[in-house]
């Protein structure tokens, strides 16, 4: 079974051979972030696929945030590049939840945790996060939890 990190390495090699500069630069930076994470701390370790997915998710978020900043500054070319890099990395993540699927998971988690009102936000988030597991951004999940708790 091939690990996600090995897949990234293989895809980097393919991108370099195809002279795909966007893809190769994006994968290099992501593999660098993974390598940094593996060597951070007191001793080196090998990351699991879930940990690698978390890093990829973080890298996608960084690029989307940078694209927003570039767009606000009127640098559309840089914003487009950041979005293109985010799109390359999104291909390595599990499919994102639709709004309806997220609504259902949040409503189930709220019922399961017994949370009510905004005071129950932490309990509801704690219950829903394992079910979402990288298939929706945290801010999107939090917004849905707030919406349902405020409505309920």
C-alpha positions as CSV (number, residue, x, y, z in Angstrom):
1,X,0.0,0.0,0.0
2,X,1.4,3.4,-1.0
3,X,1.4,6.1,1.5
4,X,0.1,9.6,0.7
5,X,3.7,11.0,1.1
6,X,5.0,8.5,-1.4
7,X,2.2,9.5,-3.8
8,X,3.2,13.1,-3.4
9,X,6.9,12.2,-4.2
10,X,5.8,10.1,-7.3
11,X,3.6,13.0,-8.5
12,X,6.5,15.4,-8.0
13,X,8.8,13.3,-10.2
14,X,6.1,13.1,-12.8
15,X,5.5,16.9,-12.7
16,X,9.2,17.6,-13.0
17,X,9.5,15.3,-16.0
18,X,6.5,17.0,-17.6
19,X,8.0,20.4,-16.8
20,X,4.8,21.4,-15.0
21,X,6.2,24.3,-12.9
22,X,3.1,25.0,-10.9
23,X,2.5,21.5,-9.8
24,X,6.2,20.7,-9.1
25,X,6.7,23.9,-7.1
26,X,3.5,23.3,-5.1
27,X,4.4,19.7,-4.3
28,X,8.0,20.7,-3.4
29,X,6.7,23.2,-0.9
30,X,4.2,20.7,0.6
31,X,6.8,17.9,0.9
32,X,9.1,20.5,2.6
33,X,6.3,21.3,5.1
34,X,5.8,17.5,5.7
35,X,9.6,17.0,6.2
36,X,9.7,19.9,8.6
37,X,6.9,18.4,10.6
38,X,8.6,15.0,10.7
39,X,11.8,16.5,12.1
40,X,10.2,19.0,14.5
41,X,10.4,18.2,18.1
42,X,12.9,16.1,20.0
43,X,13.1,13.2,17.6
44,X,12.3,12.5,14.0
45,X,9.3,10.4,13.1
46,X,7.3,9.3,10.1
47,X,3.9,10.9,9.7
48,X,0.7,8.9,9.2
49,X,-1.5,9.6,6.2
50,X,-3.9,11.4,8.4
51,X,-1.2,13.7,9.7
52,X,0.0,14.3,6.1
53,X,-3.7,15.2,5.2
54,X,-3.8,17.7,8.0
55,X,-0.6,19.4,6.7
56,X,-2.1,19.4,3.1
57,X,-5.3,21.0,4.5
58,X,-3.2,23.6,6.3
59,X,-1.3,24.4,3.1
60,X,-4.5,24.7,1.2
61,X,-5.9,27.1,3.8
62,X,-2.6,29.2,3.7
63,X,-2.9,29.5,-0.1
64,X,-6.6,30.5,0.0
65,X,-5.8,33.1,2.7
66,X,-2.9,34.4,0.6
67,X,-5.1,34.6,-2.4
68,X,-7.7,36.7,-0.5
69,X,-4.9,39.0,0.6
70,X,-3.5,39.3,-2.9
71,X,-7.0,39.9,-4.3
72,X,-7.7,42.7,-1.8
73,X,-4.3,44.3,-2.7
74,X,-5.2,44.2,-6.4
75,X,-2.6,41.6,-7.3
76,X,-4.9,39.3,-9.3
77,X,-2.1,37.4,-11.0
78,X,-0.6,36.4,-7.6
79,X,-4.1,35.6,-6.3
80,X,-4.8,33.3,-9.2
81,X,-1.5,31.5,-8.7
82,X,-2.3,30.9,-5.0
83,X,-5.7,29.5,-6.0
84,X,-4.2,27.3,-8.6
85,X,-1.8,25.9,-6.0
86,X,-4.6,25.3,-3.6
87,X,-6.5,23.4,-6.4
88,X,-3.5,21.2,-7.0
89,X,-3.4,20.3,-3.3
90,X,-7.1,19.8,-3.0
91,X,-6.8,16.8,-5.3
92,X,-5.0,15.0,-2.5
93,X,-7.7,15.5,0.1
94,X,-10.9,13.5,0.6
95,X,-14.0,14.9,-1.0
96,X,-15.5,17.8,0.9
97,X,-18.9,17.4,2.5
98,X,-21.8,19.1,0.8
99,X,-23.8,21.6,2.8
100,X,-26.6,19.1,3.3
101,X,-24.2,16.4,4.6
102,X,-22.6,18.9,6.9
103,X,-26.0,20.0,8.2
104,X,-26.9,16.4,9.0
105,X,-23.6,15.6,10.8
106,X,-23.9,18.8,12.9
107,X,-27.5,18.2,13.8
108,X,-26.7,14.6,14.8
109,X,-23.7,15.7,16.9
110,X,-25.8,18.4,18.7
111,X,-28.4,15.8,19.5
112,X,-25.7,13.3,20.6
113,X,-23.9,15.8,22.9
114,X,-27.1,17.4,24.2
115,X,-25.7,20.8,23.5
116,X,-28.1,23.8,23.6
117,X,-27.6,27.5,23.2
118,X,-24.3,29.1,22.4
119,X,-22.9,27.7,25.7
120,X,-23.0,24.2,24.1
121,X,-20.8,25.3,21.2
122,X,-17.7,23.5,22.6
123,X,-19.5,20.3,23.3
124,X,-21.1,20.3,19.9
125,X,-17.8,21.0,18.1
126,X,-16.0,18.3,20.1
127,X,-18.7,15.8,19.0
128,X,-18.8,16.8,15.3
129,X,-15.0,17.1,14.6
130,X,-14.2,13.4,14.5
131,X,-17.1,12.8,12.1
132,X,-16.0,15.6,9.8
133,X,-12.3,14.5,9.9
134,X,-10.8,16.8,7.2
135,X,-13.8,16.8,4.9
136,X,-14.8,20.4,5.8
137,X,-12.9,23.4,7.0
138,X,-13.2,24.2,10.7
139,X,-14.6,27.6,10.1
140,X,-17.4,26.1,7.9
141,X,-18.2,23.6,10.6
142,X,-18.2,26.2,13.3
143,X,-20.5,28.5,11.3
144,X,-23.0,25.6,10.9
145,X,-22.8,24.7,14.6
146,X,-23.5,28.3,15.5
147,X,-26.4,28.5,13.1
148,X,-28.0,25.4,14.4
149,X,-27.5,26.3,18.1
150,X,-28.8,29.8,17.6
151,X,-31.9,28.4,15.7
152,X,-32.5,25.6,18.2
